[in-house]
């Protein structure tokens, strides 16, 4: 009986540990330092984002318009992007403004995160382009 109780307790502990590990699963953001992305909700493939080391370029209409930023990586999954150049008409932010970007999850080549600028936070969802 004592063995059965000990075994039951061990199984409960292992099940709980595995469940918590799956819910708090770590992901490797290092791929984001050299990646090409597109907005997951857009069907148009002419809009895309490239991140290469400390540079970020968001292209619209196949590169006709762009937003360029310098990145300061705070961790593998977070950076501050300082806008350095814009030619996108009616873009609401200006050169010199800083956007904080946090990546929270990568699942099935979809990257989820949040971006914050001027105390406004936006959800992000990108698809990795291979």
N, C-alpha and C positions, 0 to 999 in steps of 0.2 A: 504494500500500500504506500509506504514511504517512497519507494522507487517510482511508483506511478505518479505521485504528487510532484516529485522532483522533475520527472520527465515532462509532465504537463506544464509546469512552470517554465522549463527550458524552452519548450515549443512556443509558448506564449511570448517569451522574451525575444526569440528569434523572429517570429512573425511580426512583432511590433517593430523591431529594429530594421527588418527588410522593408516594411511599409514606409517607415520614416525616411529611409535612405532613398527610396523611389520618389517620394514627395519632395525631398530636398536635393534632388540629383544635381550634381555639379556638371557644368558644361564648359567646354574649352573655347574661350573667346579669342584665342591667339590667331585663329583663321581670319579674324576681322581686320587684321593689320595689312592684309593684302587680299582684297576681295572685290568682286563686282556684284552689285545688288540691284534688284528692281522692286518697285512697290508691289506687294503681294495682292493688293486689291485692284490693281490696274491691269487691264488686258493689253494695253499699249506697251510694246517692248522698246519704243524709242526713248523712253525716259529711264535713266539708270544712274546708279551711284557707283563711283569707284573710290576705294580707300586704299592708299598705298603708303605705308609707314605713317608719316605725320601730315599727309595731305588728303583732303577730301574734296571730291568734285561731284556735283550733282548736275547731270545733263538732262535737258528737256528738249523735246522735238529733235531727237537724234544729234544733239550737240549744238544746235542753233543757239540755245540759251543755256546758261550755266550759273551755278553758285559755287564759288571756291572758298575753302576754309583751311586754315592751319590747325592741326590737332595737337593738343596736349593730353597725352594718355595719363589718366589717374590710376588706372589698373587695366588688366587685360579686357575688362568688360565695361569700362567707362572712360569717356574723354570729354574735354571741353573743346568745342570747335569755334575758333575765332574767324568770322567771315572776313575774307580778304578781297573778294572781287565778285561782282554781281552784274549780269546783263539781262536778267529775267525781268520783264515788265511787271510793274505793280507788286513787286515783292515787298512784303510788309516790314522786313527787317533791313538794317543798314550795315555797311562795312564797319567793322570794328566791334559789332555786337558778338556776344559769346553765348553759345547754346551748349548746355550740358546734355550729354547723351549717355544713357545707361541701358545696356543690353541685359535682359533678364532671363531669356530662355532661347535655346536653339532646338528646334524639333522638326525633323523631316525637311531639312534645308530651308526652314522658315525661321527667321530671327524676330523675336519680340522684344520690345523695349519701350522706353519713354524718353522724350526730349523735352527740355525745359529752357525757355527763353523769356525774359521779361516777366517772370512769375507766372507764365502760362505753361502748362504741361500738356503734351500731346502723346497719345499712344502711337507706337510705330510697329509696322509689320512688313518685313522685307523677305523676298525670296532670293536665295543665293543663286547666281547665274554661273553655270559651269562652262 
